[in-house]
Amino acid sequence: MGLILPYAAVEWTRIGAAALTIVLAFLLAWVIGRLLGATEKRLHSRGDGQGELDPGARTRLRLVRRLVFAAVIAGGVFLALLQFDSFDRLAAAAITSGAVITAVLGFAGRDSLANAAAGIALAVAQPVRVGDYVELDEVSGVIEDLTLMYTWLRTSDDGRTIVPNQVLMTQAIGNDSIGRPLVAPDASVWIEPGADETLALERLGALPAVRSGLVARAVPEGIQLRLTGEPVTPEERGDAEARLRVEALRTLRESGIRLAGSH
């Protein structure tokens, strides 16, 4: 009986030490994340033009912040487990059967690992960056954040589309933001097959927001007119395209030019 109480006291001491280690790890990770986040905001908001972060630097800094957070948490959990004698036996067994455990963990978390690897690759190669306007399948918008697992896309209606990083690595992405600070918004409207496309382009070309227009396609269902507007920043592209489309439809209706499928 006298041996049981000291043993129980030791176990509770180890549990307390492990819990404290994990709490301190989360606290340290939170502090580091806050400091790096504040540094990013401070550098990006400087108005002297010298220290303002470009999209590539912002993307790398956010990845570093998340990697450091994950590393600190993983280190804290590992140190907490070291408080228990049973962990030594578990670690020895894990080393002995390492191949089996690796295969099981790899199969169970293959999607998560693939997304994390893709997130690191995206931050290094940077086909997309924070602040870029991108087009992916039928979704388009501004890259708002790039995490280890997912990329957050802000659409023109101020909604959020969350895309797994693996998708961005395996599909074609339209990114007009790379290499230039401004992008040209474009919008398409469809008119009836028998409508006068020359008159339509003339009326649309008179709009202040339209820089150029052309016939993109002509099919039995109608004629597609593609319009290009004045250059704007990537963040403004979605709103600019929406306004361009509204003005074009209004002008066509006022000019008596029938839209495709309007009858």
Secondary structure, DSSP 8 states (H G I E B T S, - for coil): -TTHHHHHHHHHHHHHHHHHHHHHHHHHHHHHHHHHHHHHHHHHH-SSSSS---HHHHHHHHHHHHHHHHHHHHHHHHHHHTTSHHHHHHHHHHHHTHHHHHHHHHHHTHHHHHHHHHHHHHHHH-SS-TT-EEEETTEEEEEEEE-SSEEEEE-TTS-EEEEEHHHHHHS--EE--TT-S-B--EEEEEE-TTS-HHHHHHHHHTSTTEEEEEEEEEETTEEEEEEEE--B-GGGHHHHHHHHHHHHHHHHHHTT--BTT--
